[in-house]
Amino acid sequence: MIVIENCAVATVDAARTEYSVGHVVIGDDGRITAVGAGRADAVDRSARLVDGTGCLATPGLVNAHHHLYQWVTRGLAQQSNLFGWLTTLYPVWAGLDAEMVNAAAAAGLGWLALSGCTTSTDHHYVFPPGGDDPLAAEIEAARLVGLRFQPCRGSMDLGRSAGGLPPDSLVERTEAALLATETAIDRYHDPSPGSMLRISVAPCSPFSVTSTLMRESAALARRRGVRLHTHLAETAEEEQYCRATHGCTPVEYAEQLGWLGDDVWLAHGVHLDDPALDRLAATGTAVAHCPSSNARLGAGTARVPELLAAGVPVGLGVDGAASQEAGQLGAELRQALYAARLRGGPAALTARQALALGTVGGAECLGRADEIGSLEVGKLADVALWRLDGLGHAGIDDPVAALVLGPPAPLALLLVGGRTVVEHAELRTADAEILAGQAARAHRRLLALAD
């Protein structure tokens, strides 16, 4: 048993309950047994007591979109839009192997943990020819770091010769991609309560995937009871591509292919007109908002306040580290708030709405809001305890505002299912220096291959 006391608590439950001084109690089964004001009731003497004075307890953050392999290609194509950035990096990614992916994923997940993330998805869609299994490599990295993981088996089957963006050498045959996706579900997907590992199905994008693969992937996912994910409406260029190639908008195209529904979450959703927004709301389709990546690539700003007002589930994503070099999820709370206010004014998004995007919103994207994303009795004990009593937060009385608007807050404690992953702002499950060294070596080796 773990008892966290004397801290502010933002539960992010349906009522958005908060306690200025409260407690969180975690049972031996890794689930929350009590949350409330003041001190915890009679506590077992064997319990681990954590003094949260000066801290804020929140749900662990949920990363709803990422490309972990890109950690080893950060800092490239710095002035490019999405299509230019991709065409620059596709030849570099062609040299990836499982060892590099493992190093990239371990570094990226370790860094996510240090920014308050307890659950992350990943969208891996680059499978160079060869016998390596990059999906297995990143799953191994997630087990090392100790984060709850929901990787997406991505795919591309529309090469440049057929009108797509990626080079032909990086795409798979449609049948091979579908077979590999189902094999990943067979091998790794754990649907049980409290699962640390679930698989989703994720053809990459309208400009890298055929309509056949999109339709068949949707059918496969629904037959196997797993969720669907893809990029959609990220850039103006994608909108132009869909209109020229398919005679419709990206959302209209997705709907034609069976890709709207409450088992689908879409990455980005930047360029959504009113009819598209209405269709997402009507179908329960979720959106992973990636404000820093969208800014880095100059893609635009998603209509997050309007999406929320319409009832669309919206989570936060870091996105690939090569288009969001900071790689921190905690910082995206502030970025989401700033992006919304730049578009809609100072009341467009509140600090508490930003926190909800990064917690329960992400859980809704991943189909796990019944287990994670809020601090409630019976839910998994994925808890972030943020230190807000240092110089950087001094004088901000509202702890949620301090977390969202202030500088990055160090973690006093990060728990995943009650297991310590970060303590006193240090990663406890792996050696951060070793992870950094492995990622740096993988980066150098990959760039050497690309020369």
C-alpha positions, 0 to 999 in steps of 0.5 A, a space after each residue: 500500500 502507498 499513501 500520498 498525503 498533504 498534497 493538492 489533488 486534481 482528480 480530473 474526474 467527471 465533476 473535476 473534483 479538486 482538494 487543496 489538501 488531500 490524499 491518494 491511497 493505492 492498494 497492493 493490487 496497483 489500483 486506487 483505494 481512496 481519494 479525498 480531502 485531508 489525511 487518509 483514514 486509518 492506514 496499515 502500518 506497513 504502508 509506504 507513506 509519501 509526504 506530498 507537501 508542496 506538491 500536486 497529485 494528478 493522473 499520469 499523463 496519457 500520450 495519444 500520438 507519437 513516433 518513437 523511432 524518430 528520436 534518433 533523427 531529431 534536428 533535421 529538415 528544420 525549415 520544412 513543411 510536412 511533405 518536405 520534411 517527410 521526403 527528406 527523412 524517408 531515405 534516412 529512415 530506410 536504414 533503421 533496424 530493430 536495435 536503433 528502434 529499441 534505443 530510440 524508443 527507450 530514450 523517448 519513453 524514458 524522457 516521456 516518463 520524466 515529463 509525467 507520462 504514464 501511458 503512451 501510444 506509438 505509431 510505427 509505420 516504417 518497416 525497411 526490408 529485412 528480418 528485424 521486428 521494430 515493433 518488438 524492439 519498442 515493446 521491449 523498451 516500454 517494458 524496460 522503462 515501465 510505461 503502460 504502452 499501446 503501440 500501433 502497428 502502422 503500415 504504408 503500401 502507396 509508394 511514389 510510383 503509384 502516386 503516394 509520397 514515400 519511396 517504393 522501397 519503404 512501402 509494404 505489399 497490402 497483403 503483407 501489411 495486413 498479415 503482419 498487423 494481425 500477427 502483431 495482435 496475436 503476439 502482443 495484444 493483451 485486452 485484460 483489465 489493467 493491461 500494460 500492452 495493447 495493440 492498435 491498427 494504424 495505416 499511416 495517412 491518405 498519401 501513403 496508404 491505398 484505400 484497399 489497405 484502409 478498408 481492410 485494416 478497419 475490418 481487421 481491427 473491428 473483427 479483432 476488437 482493437 482500436 484504429 488510428 491514422 493521421 488525418 487533416 494535418 496539413 493544407 497539402 494533405 487537403 489538396 491531395 485528397 481533393 485532387 486524388 479522391 475528390 473530397 476532403 480528408 474526413 469525407 474520404 475517411 468516412 467513405 472507408 469506414 474510418 469514423 467511429 468511437 473506436 477511432 482516434 485521428 492524429 492532428 485534425 488541424 484542417 477541419 471545416 464545420 461539416 467535418 467537425 460535425 461528423 467527428 462529433 456525431 460518430 464519436 471519433 476522437 482526435 489527438 492534438 499535437 500543438 508543438 509538432 503542428 507549430 514546428 512544421 507550420 501546419 496550423 492550429 487545431 480547433 480544439 475549443 470547438 471540438 470540445 464544445 461539440 463533444 469530440 474526445 480530444 487528447 494530447 500527443 507529443 508526436 514524433 521527436 523529429 518534428 517535436 524535438 522537446 519530446 515532453 508531454 508535460 510541456 504540451 499542456 501549456 502548448 495546447 493552451 497557448 495554441 488555443 488562445 492564439 487562435 481564439 483569445 484568452 478564454 479559449 482554453 483554461 488550464 484545467 481543460 488543458 490538464 484534461 486533454 493530457 489525462 482523461 482526453 488521452 485515455 478516451 482516445 486510447 479507449 481506456 477512460 474506464 481505467 486511467 486518466 483520472 484519480 478515482 477509486 478502482 482505477 489504475 494507480 497511474 499517478 503523477 506527483 508534481 513538485 510545485 514548491 520551488 523557485 519556478 512556481 513560487 507565488 502561484 497559488 493555484 496549483 493547476 495553473 502552476 503546473 500548466 502555465 509555470 515552468 516544467 515541474 519536477 516530479 516527486 513521484 511517478 507511479 504506473 500501477 503503483 510501481 515507481 517509475 520516477 522519484 525525485 525527478 530521476 528515472 528509477 527503472 532505467 539508467 538515463 545516461 545509458 539510454 542517452 548514450 544508446 540513442 546518440 550512438 544509434 543516431 550517428 550510425 543511422 546518419 552514417 548509413 544515409 550519407 
